[in-house]
Amino acid sequence: MVAVIYTFIIAWLVTGLIFAIPFALTGAQHIPRVKAALSAGARLLVIPGAMVLWPWLLWRWTRAFDRKARK
């Protein structure tokens, strides 16, 4: 049972890292509440949070693109 939980956590974080890098480089500024461009240091700080919260951020990111497509 512990091995299954460990594998799930590792898979979650690896998937999060794969998502977090492009999100920090381009996607973070497309979310509506982030108005200013992010500095390089801020982008580095976004990566750990994006690794953990990647499903929610992916959902927000896709909603931001849907809003732009409707306009």
C-alpha positions, 0 to 999 in steps of 0.5 A: 500500500505504501508503494502505491501511494509513493508511486502516485505521489511521484507520478503526480509531481513528475506530471506537475513538473512537465506542466509547470515549466511551460506554464511558468514560461508562458501560461502564468501571465494568461491567467486573468488575475495576473496583469503584469509580466513575471520576472525570471525570479517570480517564474522560478517561484511559480514552478513548485506551486504549479507542480502541486496544483497543476490540475487546477492551473491547467483548468484555469489556463484553458479557461483563459484561452477559451475567453480569448477565443470568444472575444 
